[in-house]
Amino acid sequence: MKSRIQIGEFARLTGITVKTVLHYHKIGLMAEPERSPGGYRLYGPQELNRMQMIKRLKSLGLSLDQIKGIIGEPEDNKSMRSVLESLHNELLVQIEVLQKRVEKIRNLLNEETLNLIEAHDDPPTFRMMTEKGWTEQYKNHPELMEQERQILAVLDDFEWGLDHQDIYREMAEYFQSHPQHYQLLMDCNERLAAIADLPEDAPEVEELARDSIAILKGIPLFEELFKKKGPQNPFEPLINEMLNGLMTPAQVRYCRLCQQYVEDQWGKSNEK
C-alpha cells in the first residue's frame, strides 16, 4: 500500500484542482513536498492534514492571506482568535447591510409602482448637500427634492468626467455663509414649483428665467463657476437628454433659457 501520492491524485482526493495546489505552493500556503527520484511531487499525511485545515478555514470565510497567517503559526492561538473575532464582526456588518436591503426590497414590493431609481440609496452628492443644509430649500416642495435627488443620481452613477461634486460642495459652503443669497434661490424654487405644470410656452417660464439670471448675476460665485468652466463635455447632449427626462416641459424650457442667458451675458464678457 503506497503512503505517498502524486499531485493529480492529491488534487482528486482533496477535491481541488492541480492548478490550485500549485498556487498554494507558489504563495507559500503549502510547502513544497518531497519529490520522487523522477522529480514528481509526493504528498502524504502531512500535506493532507494541512489541506484539511485550509479547507475548514476557507469554509469559515477566511481569505488565503488570513489562513496563511493562522496556520503559519499553529502555536499562536491568540492569532486564530483575533482573526475569527474580526471575521465575526465583519459578517455582522454584512448581515446588517443585507437586512436593510431586504427591508428596502420588501417596501418596494408593497408599492403599486416599482421605481428602482426612487428605491436606490441617496446619491453621494445628494447626501453631501443634505448634510450641508442645501435640501432645506425643498422642505415645502418634496417633489422638487425628489427631482433633485434623481438628477444627482444620474450625475453620480456614471463617469461623465464632470466636476459636479466639487461645484455642488462649493455652492453649499457659499450659501452657508451667505444666507441672503440662499433665500433668493429658495424664492426661485418656489416659483419653479409653481410653473412645473404650465405649458412650456407660458410667459411665466421666460419671466422666471430672466429673473433667475438677474439673481445669479448678483451672486459672484456663479460668475466664478462659469469662468472655470472648461471646454464642452462630449457627453453633454446625452446628459441633457437624460436630465430633461426628469423634468416637465416647462422646466426643461426654463433650464434652456437660463443656459442661453448665461452664455449670452457671461460668455460675451469672457471674450473681451
Rosetta silent file (secondary structure, phi, psi, omega in degrees, C-alpha in Angstrom):
SEQUENCE: MKSRIQIGEFARLTGITVKTVLHYHKIGLMAEPERSPGGYRLYGPQELNRMQMIKRLKSLGLSLDQIKGIIGEPEDNKSMRSVLESLHNELLVQIEVLQKRVEKIRNLLNEETLNLIEAHDDPPTFRMMTEKGWTEQYKNHPELMEQERQILAVLDDFEWGLDHQDIYREMAEYFQSHPQHYQLLMDCNERLAAIADLPEDAPEVEELARDSIAILKGIPLFEELFKKKGPQNPFEPLINEMLNGLMTPAQVRYCRLCQQYVEDQWGKSNEK
SCORE:     score description
SCORE:     0.000 S_00000001
   1 L     0.000  126.863 -176.692    0.000    0.000    0.000 S_00000001
   2 L   -84.843  139.611  179.903    1.530    3.294   -1.034 S_00000001
   3 L  -104.607    4.273  177.163    1.713    6.101    1.545 S_00000001
   4 L  -130.263  138.831 -178.751    2.701    8.800   -0.957 S_00000001
   5 E  -127.064  157.742  179.717    0.656   10.059   -3.877 S_00000001
   6 L   -86.319  173.654 -169.964    1.379   12.348   -6.782 S_00000001
   7 H   -61.859  -37.249 -179.927   -0.182   15.782   -7.319 S_00000001
   8 H   -63.434  -43.415  178.749   -3.024   14.606   -9.571 S_00000001
   9 H   -67.589  -38.148  178.752   -4.177   12.042   -7.006 S_00000001
  10 H   -62.331  -42.176  179.945   -3.739   14.581   -4.211 S_00000001
  11 H   -64.203  -46.468  179.485   -5.928   17.065   -6.066 S_00000001
  12 H   -63.016  -40.958 -176.508   -8.668   14.495   -6.708 S_00000001
  13 H   -66.757  -35.569 -177.214   -8.531   13.262   -3.138 S_00000001
  14 H   -94.300   -4.206  175.710   -8.872   16.749   -1.641 S_00000001
  15 L    77.871   24.745  177.062  -11.493   17.950   -4.132 S_00000001
  16 L  -126.364 -178.102 -179.061   -9.479   20.778   -5.667 S_00000001
  17 L   -97.373  159.880  174.932   -7.595   21.310   -8.912 S_00000001
  18 H   -59.955  -38.614  179.376   -3.923   20.775   -9.650 S_00000001
  19 H   -59.320  -39.634  179.454   -3.758   24.465  -10.553 S_00000001
  20 H   -66.797  -42.555  178.752   -4.996   25.360   -7.050 S_00000001
  21 H   -59.667  -45.316  179.760   -2.420   23.102   -5.393 S_00000001
  22 H   -63.853  -35.921  178.007    0.355   24.733   -7.420 S_00000001
  23 H   -65.025  -41.887  178.776   -0.986   28.181   -6.487 S_00000001
  24 H   -61.790  -37.436  175.773   -0.888   27.264   -2.787 S_00000001
  25 H   -64.856  -43.056 -175.511    2.744   26.247   -3.219 S_00000001
  26 H   -62.728  -40.405 -176.827    3.517   29.497   -5.038 S_00000001
  27 L   -89.487    0.431  176.985    2.076   31.758   -2.308 S_00000001
  28 L    82.813   11.970  178.024    3.630   29.726    0.495 S_00000001
  29 L   -73.669  -31.397  174.001    0.371   28.422    1.885 S_00000001
  30 L  -127.489  133.481  178.270    1.686   24.892    1.362 S_00000001
  31 L   -72.513  154.829  175.711    5.345   23.960    1.443 S_00000001
  32 L   -65.273  131.510 -179.834    6.847   22.071   -1.453 S_00000001
  33 L   -80.828  176.307  174.975    6.626   18.328   -0.657 S_00000001
  34 L   -66.881  161.289 -178.409    9.362   15.758   -1.129 S_00000001
  35 E  -121.383  155.303  176.644    9.922   14.533   -4.655 S_00000001
  36 L   -76.374  166.378  176.064   10.380   11.122   -6.214 S_00000001
  37 L   -54.057  -27.743  179.982   13.648   10.135   -7.924 S_00000001
  38 L   -86.902    0.159  176.275   11.937   11.126  -11.163 S_00000001
  39 L    94.489    5.635 -179.918   11.159   14.619   -9.844 S_00000001
  40 L   -81.694  139.826  175.063    7.429   14.146   -9.142 S_00000001
  41 E   -66.342  139.585  179.938    5.930   15.842   -6.087 S_00000001
  42 L  -123.067  129.005 -175.851    4.864   13.321   -3.443 S_00000001
  43 E  -114.865  141.481  179.861    2.119   14.021   -0.941 S_00000001
  44 L  -136.359 -158.705 -176.825    1.418   12.229    2.328 S_00000001
  45 H   -56.573  -38.315 -178.167   -0.438   12.634    5.667 S_00000001
  46 H   -61.033  -45.874 -179.786    1.286   15.939    6.498 S_00000001
  47 H   -68.947  -37.780  178.744    0.071   17.608    3.295 S_00000001
  48 H   -64.834  -40.627  178.587   -3.404   16.085    3.641 S_00000001
  49 H   -63.929  -40.815 -179.850   -3.725   17.411    7.205 S_00000001
  50 H   -66.737  -41.880  178.762   -2.654   20.873    6.104 S_00000001
  51 H   -64.890  -36.568  177.717   -5.095   20.880    3.200 S_00000001
  52 H   -60.842  -41.850  179.142   -7.855   19.712    5.535 S_00000001
  53 H   -67.105  -41.038  179.046   -7.148   22.707    7.792 S_00000001
  54 H   -60.252  -46.352 -177.857   -7.064   25.096    4.823 S_00000001
  55 H   -64.901  -38.415  179.700  -10.433   23.888    3.568 S_00000001
  56 H   -66.527  -41.605  179.312  -12.041   24.162    7.003 S_00000001
  57 H   -69.159  -36.111  176.252  -10.804   27.713    7.478 S_00000001
  58 H   -62.569  -36.491 -179.923  -11.942   28.659    3.953 S_00000001
  59 H   -65.018  -19.834  177.129  -15.407   27.355    4.806 S_00000001
  60 L   -85.691   -4.581  178.323  -15.497   29.964    7.615 S_00000001
  61 L    95.135   11.732  179.470  -14.954   32.723    5.077 S_00000001
  62 L   -77.815  144.178  176.403  -11.287   33.393    5.766 S_00000001
  63 L   -77.634  165.863  178.716   -9.097   34.679    2.940 S_00000001
  64 H   -62.412  -37.041  177.882   -5.947   32.838    1.870 S_00000001
  65 H   -63.636  -41.902  178.967   -3.813   35.559    3.468 S_00000001
  66 H   -64.830  -42.710  179.532   -5.675   35.146    6.764 S_00000001
  67 H   -62.282  -43.103 -179.750   -5.340   31.361    6.593 S_00000001
  68 H   -60.825  -40.064  179.081   -1.636   31.641    5.872 S_00000001
  69 H   -65.595  -33.288 -177.969   -1.212   33.887    8.892 S_00000001
  70 H   -78.222  -54.213 -173.720   -3.047   31.437   11.133 S_00000001
  71 H   -81.935   -6.456  173.917   -1.607   28.091   10.125 S_00000001
  72 L   -73.852  -21.750  179.207    1.822   29.573    9.628 S_00000001
  73 L  -130.983   70.943 -173.229    1.994   29.896   13.406 S_00000001
  74 L   -60.003  -21.869 -178.490   -0.046   26.948   14.723 S_00000001
  75 L   -82.356   -9.805 -175.774    1.095   27.547   18.297 S_00000001
  76 L   -93.268   84.024  179.711   -0.346   31.081   18.296 S_00000001
  77 H   -66.224  -26.778  179.958   -3.948   30.533   19.430 S_00000001
  78 H   -63.373  -39.733  178.932   -4.277   34.273   20.036 S_00000001
  79 H   -61.240  -44.515  179.132   -3.817   34.932   16.325 S_00000001
  80 H   -59.831  -44.409 -178.666   -6.607   32.484   15.471 S_00000001
  81 H   -65.255  -45.081 -177.439   -8.972   34.134   17.951 S_00000001
  82 H   -64.260  -39.149  178.770   -8.241   37.672   16.770 S_00000001
  83 H   -66.332  -43.725 -179.466   -8.779   36.731   13.122 S_00000001
  84 H   -67.719  -35.876  177.237  -12.044   34.944   13.875 S_00000001
  85 H   -65.175  -40.779  177.650  -13.267   37.849   16.014 S_00000001
  86 H   -63.488  -43.535  178.503  -12.505   40.234   13.164 S_00000001
  87 H   -64.223  -39.404  179.349  -14.326   37.971   10.704 S_00000001
  88 H   -60.170  -47.030  179.872  -17.271   37.682   13.098 S_00000001
  89 H   -64.654  -38.805  178.742  -17.625   41.477   13.306 S_00000001
  90 H   -62.792  -42.376  179.378  -17.290   41.787    9.548 S_00000001
  91 H   -67.010  -35.280  177.677  -20.065   39.252    8.988 S_00000001
  92 H   -62.787  -39.821  177.125  -22.346   41.058   11.448 S_00000001
  93 H   -64.218  -43.165  178.886  -21.924   44.246    9.407 S_00000001
  94 H   -62.508  -39.016  178.414  -22.715   42.346    6.204 S_00000001
  95 H   -62.230  -42.495 -179.944  -25.821   40.863    7.834 S_00000001
  96 H   -63.358  -42.040  178.331  -27.000   44.348    8.825 S_00000001
  97 H   -62.279  -43.525 -179.714  -26.458   45.620    5.276 S_00000001
  98 H   -65.562  -37.991  178.644  -28.379   42.658    3.843 S_00000001
  99 H   -62.999  -39.732  178.176  -31.230   43.172    6.310 S_00000001
 100 H   -66.054  -37.856  177.978  -31.545   46.799    5.200 S_00000001
 101 H   -66.286  -41.749  178.853  -31.605   45.705    1.554 S_00000001
 102 H   -61.162  -42.796  179.781  -34.273   43.105    2.283 S_00000001
 103 H   -63.513  -41.271  179.886  -36.372   45.755    4.044 S_00000001
 104 H   -65.565  -41.049  178.184  -35.962   48.157    1.144 S_00000001
 105 H   -66.797  -39.861  178.722  -36.978   45.480   -1.375 S_00000001
 106 H   -61.553  -43.042  178.596  -39.943   44.486    0.793 S_00000001
 107 H   -64.621  -38.530  179.314  -41.131   48.099    0.894 S_00000001
 108 H   -65.530  -40.395  179.244  -40.672   48.383   -2.854 S_00000001
 109 H   -65.555  -26.643 -179.752  -42.710   45.226   -3.459 S_00000001
 110 H   -79.905  -12.579  178.993  -45.511   46.672   -1.356 S_00000001
 111 L   -82.541  152.614 -179.335  -45.740   49.736   -3.601 S_00000001
 112 L   -71.068  -37.310 -179.290  -48.112   49.778   -6.543 S_00000001
 113 L  -113.423  125.347  179.633  -45.464   51.163   -8.901 S_00000001
 114 L   -86.275  116.354  179.050  -41.958   49.748   -8.864 S_00000001
 115 L  -126.130  101.380 -176.162  -39.423   52.538   -9.273 S_00000001
 116 H   -68.094  -26.433  178.391  -35.852   51.351   -8.859 S_00000001
 117 H   -67.207  -45.252 -179.335  -34.487   54.898   -9.092 S_00000001
 118 H   -69.402  -29.178 -177.696  -36.561   56.060   -6.137 S_00000001
 119 H   -78.297  -14.928 -176.150  -35.724   52.905   -4.183 S_00000001
 120 L   -70.411  154.783  174.979  -31.990   53.438   -4.549 S_00000001
 121 L   -60.324  154.467  178.586  -29.913   54.880   -1.729 S_00000001
 122 L   -57.708  136.572  177.594  -29.405   58.630   -1.838 S_00000001
 123 L   -60.870  150.916 -178.917  -26.628   59.589   -4.288 S_00000001
 124 H   -54.374  -41.920 -179.203  -23.352   60.676   -2.603 S_00000001
 125 H   -66.162  -38.347  178.588  -23.699   64.272   -3.829 S_00000001
 126 H   -64.306  -41.675  178.313  -27.274   64.467   -2.529 S_00000001
 127 H   -62.945  -41.789  179.419  -26.153   63.165    0.882 S_00000001
 128 H   -62.334  -43.997 -179.589  -23.363   65.725    0.974 S_00000001
 129 H   -66.871  -35.919  177.665  -25.762   68.557    0.102 S_00000001
 130 H   -64.020  -42.891  179.414  -28.256   67.352    2.706 S_00000001
 131 H   -62.181  -29.837 -179.024  -25.549   67.389    5.386 S_00000001
 132 L   -92.616    7.732  174.698  -24.740   70.975    4.462 S_00000001
 133 L    84.088    4.042 -176.548  -28.395   72.036    4.709 S_00000001
 134 H   -60.682  -40.863 -173.918  -28.903   72.572    0.981 S_00000001
 135 H   -73.282   -2.331  174.818  -32.089   70.484    0.765 S_00000001
 136 H   -58.942  -28.504 -178.041  -33.830   72.727    3.318 S_00000001
 137 H   -65.735  -15.805 -177.255  -34.928   74.792    0.331 S_00000001
 138 H  -102.159    5.949 -171.999  -37.142   71.902   -0.751 S_00000001
 139 L   -59.601  -28.845  178.414  -38.937   71.290    2.550 S_00000001
 140 L   -92.834   -3.419 -178.612  -42.193   72.747    1.182 S_00000001
 141 L  -137.554   76.649 -178.505  -41.805   71.023   -2.175 S_00000001
 142 H   -59.315  -26.301  179.840  -40.905   67.341   -1.764 S_00000001
 143 H   -67.649  -34.616  177.279  -41.486   66.788   -5.480 S_00000001
 144 H   -72.161  -35.667  178.261  -38.620   69.174   -6.286 S_00000001
 145 H   -65.573  -41.431  178.148  -36.375   67.482   -3.725 S_00000001
 146 H   -65.634  -37.062  177.504  -37.088   64.081   -5.294 S_00000001
 147 H   -63.814  -43.405  178.044  -36.389   65.561   -8.714 S_00000001
 148 H   -62.651  -39.856  179.630  -33.052   66.945   -7.470 S_00000001
 149 H   -61.987  -42.448 -179.313  -32.213   63.539   -5.962 S_00000001
 150 H   -70.788  -34.717  176.431  -32.834   61.792   -9.280 S_00000001
 151 H   -62.992  -45.344  179.782  -30.821   64.410  -11.186 S_00000001
 152 H   -68.559  -28.724  175.738  -27.867   63.885   -8.859 S_00000001
 153 H   -64.329  -40.873  177.642  -28.270   60.115   -9.217 S_00000001
 154 H   -63.108  -42.313 -179.079  -27.775   60.496  -12.985 S_00000001
 155 H   -69.413  -36.128 -176.354  -24.689   62.642  -12.427 S_00000001
 156 H   -82.149  -29.409 -170.873  -23.233   60.332   -9.748 S_00000001
 157 H   -79.695  -12.080 -177.187  -23.996   56.954  -11.318 S_00000001
 158 L  -127.814  154.598 -179.492  -21.957   57.469  -14.490 S_00000001
 159 L   -89.057   77.449 -175.998  -18.387   58.542  -15.247 S_00000001
 160 L   -78.082  -18.268 -173.531  -19.255   61.707  -17.159 S_00000001
 161 L    80.418   26.994  179.430  -15.934   63.418  -16.460 S_00000001
 162 L   -97.027  159.472  172.771  -17.696   66.260  -14.622 S_00000001
 163 L  -105.504   36.352 -170.826  -16.558   68.127  -11.513 S_00000001
 164 H   -63.926  -34.099 -179.783  -20.152   68.365  -10.305 S_00000001
 165 H   -64.841  -42.558  177.617  -19.442   67.215   -6.744 S_00000001
 166 H   -63.570  -39.064 -179.396  -16.841   69.952   -6.257 S_00000001
 167 H   -66.399  -45.739  179.137  -19.211   72.517   -7.752 S_00000001
 168 H   -63.866  -39.009  179.269  -22.112   71.478   -5.505 S_00000001
 169 H   -64.411  -41.483  179.481  -19.826   71.478   -2.459 S_00000001
 170 H   -63.724  -41.035  179.084  -18.591   74.971   -3.315 S_00000001
 171 H   -65.042  -45.069 -178.160  -22.169   76.205   -3.695 S_00000001
 172 H   -61.163  -43.204 -179.583  -23.295   74.647   -0.405 S_00000001
 173 H   -68.073  -34.975  178.507  -20.386   76.185    1.506 S_00000001
 174 H   -64.903  -46.314 -176.225  -21.003   79.562   -0.130 S_00000001
 175 H   -71.905  -21.903  174.193  -24.674   79.621    0.812 S_00000001
 176 H   -64.087  -34.419 -179.627  -23.896   78.621    4.386 S_00000001
 177 H   -98.218   -2.770  177.709  -22.040   81.915    4.750 S_00000001
 178 L  -132.264   68.375 -175.855  -24.419   83.928    2.519 S_00000001
 179 H   -60.727  -27.379 -179.715  -27.945   83.095    3.756 S_00000001
 180 H   -66.526  -36.686  177.151  -29.441   86.137    1.979 S_00000001
 181 H   -72.652  -34.761  176.717  -28.410   84.697   -1.396 S_00000001
 182 H   -61.124  -40.457 -179.691  -29.679   81.282   -0.335 S_00000001
 183 H   -64.240  -37.198  177.649  -33.082   82.850    0.357 S_00000001
 184 H   -61.769  -40.346  177.842  -33.169   84.331   -3.141 S_00000001
 185 H   -67.962  -36.578  177.095  -32.663   80.858   -4.617 S_00000001
 186 H   -60.735  -40.375  178.547  -35.372   79.456   -2.371 S_00000001
 187 H   -63.203  -39.526  177.487  -37.770   82.069   -3.771 S_00000001
 188 H   -63.000  -39.863  179.894  -36.839   80.970   -7.299 S_00000001
 189 H   -66.633  -33.528  175.075  -37.547   77.360   -6.392 S_00000001
 190 H   -59.993  -43.970 -179.594  -40.987   78.344   -5.092 S_00000001
 191 H   -71.908  -33.283  178.619  -41.746   79.842   -8.490 S_00000001
 192 H   -64.807  -37.569  177.129  -40.194   76.862  -10.296 S_00000001
 193 H   -66.063  -35.214 -176.964  -42.608   74.574   -8.489 S_00000001
 194 H   -71.159  -30.356 -177.457  -45.491   76.841   -9.500 S_00000001
 195 H   -91.991   -4.028 -171.279  -44.669   76.741  -13.240 S_00000001
 196 L   -51.419  -41.348 -174.379  -43.959   72.988  -13.375 S_00000001
 197 L   -99.890    9.375  177.348  -47.324   72.064  -14.927 S_00000001
 198 L   -77.949  160.460  173.186  -47.729   75.101  -17.153 S_00000001
 199 L   -60.609  148.358 -175.609  -47.391   74.840  -20.947 S_00000001
 200 L   -64.274  -23.856  179.649  -43.749   75.195  -21.966 S_00000001
 201 L   -94.683   12.430  178.581  -44.512   78.377  -23.937 S_00000001
 202 L   -63.307  139.084 -178.207  -46.264   80.051  -20.997 S_00000001
 203 H   -61.261  -25.145 -179.988  -44.919   83.616  -20.462 S_00000001
 204 H   -63.307  -27.707 -178.381  -44.268   82.801  -16.785 S_00000001
 205 H   -67.478  -49.833  179.600  -41.498   80.414  -17.849 S_00000001
 206 H   -66.579  -37.483  178.902  -39.462   83.067  -19.662 S_00000001
 207 H   -61.097  -44.452  179.616  -40.178   85.613  -16.940 S_00000001
 208 H   -65.546  -38.752  179.541  -38.819   83.281  -14.263 S_00000001
 209 H   -62.121  -43.759  179.625  -35.736   82.510  -16.371 S_00000001
 210 H   -65.583  -42.000  179.134  -34.934   86.221  -16.752 S_00000001
 211 H   -64.842  -38.553 -179.516  -35.499   86.858  -13.037 S_00000001
 212 H   -64.261  -42.153 -179.850  -33.318   83.877  -12.122 S_00000001
 213 H   -66.466  -37.731  177.676  -30.445   85.124  -14.262 S_00000001
 214 H   -61.351  -38.408  178.240  -30.753   88.591  -12.722 S_00000001
 215 H   -68.705  -44.682 -179.127  -30.405   86.957   -9.289 S_00000001
 216 H   -62.495  -34.857  179.183  -27.457   84.797  -10.381 S_00000001
 217 H   -65.012  -25.138  178.783  -25.679   87.874  -11.766 S_00000001
 218 L   -86.698   -0.144  179.360  -25.838   89.369   -8.277 S_00000001
 219 L  -113.005  105.154 -174.069  -24.124   86.324   -6.763 S_00000001
 220 H   -54.586  -31.118 -176.546  -20.365   86.441   -7.544 S_00000001
 221 H   -55.183  -41.416 -172.818  -19.952   82.689   -7.044 S_00000001
 222 H   -70.235  -36.189  175.986  -21.861   81.817  -10.213 S_00000001
 223 H   -66.434  -37.663  177.718  -19.798   84.037  -12.495 S_00000001
 224 H   -63.013  -42.875  179.856  -16.650   82.491  -10.970 S_00000001
 225 H   -64.466  -38.453 -179.723  -18.007   78.989  -11.632 S_00000001
 226 H   -65.735  -40.137 -179.007  -18.856   79.906  -15.214 S_00000001
 227 H   -66.930  -27.928  178.684  -15.359   81.263  -15.802 S_00000001
 228 H   -77.416  -14.487 -174.967  -13.881   77.988  -14.501 S_00000001
 229 L   -60.843  128.338 -179.781  -15.954   76.017  -16.978 S_00000001
 230 L   -83.730 -163.754  177.715  -13.735   74.098  -19.373 S_00000001
 231 L   -63.085  161.116 -177.034  -14.439   73.017  -22.975 S_00000001
 232 L   -58.955  132.559  177.679  -17.771   71.388  -23.738 S_00000001
 233 L   -69.551  132.126 -178.224  -18.081   67.896  -22.331 S_00000001
 234 L   -62.312  -20.403 -179.887  -18.510   65.365  -25.192 S_00000001
 235 L   -91.890    2.898 -172.962  -21.326   63.733  -23.205 S_00000001
 236 H   -56.221  -44.608  178.407  -23.248   66.991  -22.711 S_00000001
 237 H   -60.386  -38.906  179.871  -26.028   66.241  -25.247 S_00000001
 238 H   -69.699  -41.109  177.234  -26.586   62.822  -23.663 S_00000001
 239 H   -58.852  -48.445 -178.777  -26.520   64.278  -20.143 S_00000001
 240 H   -59.886  -40.207 -179.561  -29.062   66.941  -21.123 S_00000001
 241 H   -64.487  -40.578  179.701  -31.330   64.357  -22.708 S_00000001
 242 H   -68.708  -42.289 -179.620  -31.296   62.201  -19.573 S_00000001
 243 H   -69.277  -36.076  178.193  -31.866   65.159  -17.240 S_00000001
 244 H   -61.613  -30.208  178.814  -34.651   66.549  -19.433 S_00000001
 245 L   -68.407  -12.229  179.642  -36.474   63.250  -18.967 S_00000001
 246 L   -97.436   -2.289 -176.051  -36.718   64.037  -15.244 S_00000001
 247 L  -120.215  162.780  174.609  -38.379   67.448  -15.743 S_00000001
 248 L   -78.354  162.192  179.421  -41.658   68.779  -17.090 S_00000001
 249 H   -56.075  -38.441  179.507  -41.629   70.571  -20.487 S_00000001
 250 H   -64.680  -41.039  179.592  -41.923   73.958  -18.752 S_00000001
 251 H   -67.690  -36.997  178.101  -38.945   73.184  -16.517 S_00000001
 252 H   -62.435  -45.197  179.759  -36.897   71.990  -19.497 S_00000001
 253 H   -65.397  -38.720  177.202  -37.548   75.261  -21.340 S_00000001
 254 H   -57.615  -46.886 -179.499  -36.715   77.224  -18.190 S_00000001
 255 H   -64.113  -40.040  179.691  -33.318   75.477  -17.948 S_00000001
 256 H   -64.941  -42.195  179.524  -32.597   76.049  -21.640 S_00000001
 257 H   -64.040  -42.885  178.745  -33.433   79.738  -21.362 S_00000001
 258 H   -60.614  -44.725  179.702  -31.243   80.107  -18.280 S_00000001
 259 H   -62.400  -40.658  179.858  -28.351   78.403  -20.065 S_00000001
 260 H   -65.007  -44.725 -179.459  -28.835   80.633  -23.098 S_00000001
 261 H   -63.704  -40.113  179.186  -28.937   83.829  -20.994 S_00000001
 262 H   -62.277  -46.842  179.547  -25.820   82.768  -19.097 S_00000001
 263 H   -61.807  -41.983 -178.070  -23.924   82.087  -22.337 S_00000001
 264 H   -64.958  -41.220 -172.907  -25.096   85.387  -23.838 S_00000001
 265 H   -89.083  -53.844 -177.926  -24.133   87.524  -20.848 S_00000001
 266 H   -79.488  -29.846  178.933  -21.130   85.879  -19.189 S_00000001
 267 H   -63.527  -42.768 -179.312  -19.863   84.288  -22.381 S_00000001
 268 H   -67.642  -38.413 -178.923  -19.532   87.677  -24.102 S_00000001
 269 H   -66.733  -28.461  179.761  -17.836   89.245  -21.084 S_00000001
 270 H   -74.636  -22.629 -178.108  -15.245   86.427  -21.144 S_00000001
 271 H   -78.703  -17.247 -176.386  -14.431   87.166  -24.798 S_00000001
 272 L   -74.831    0.000    0.000  -13.353   90.746  -24.003 S_00000001
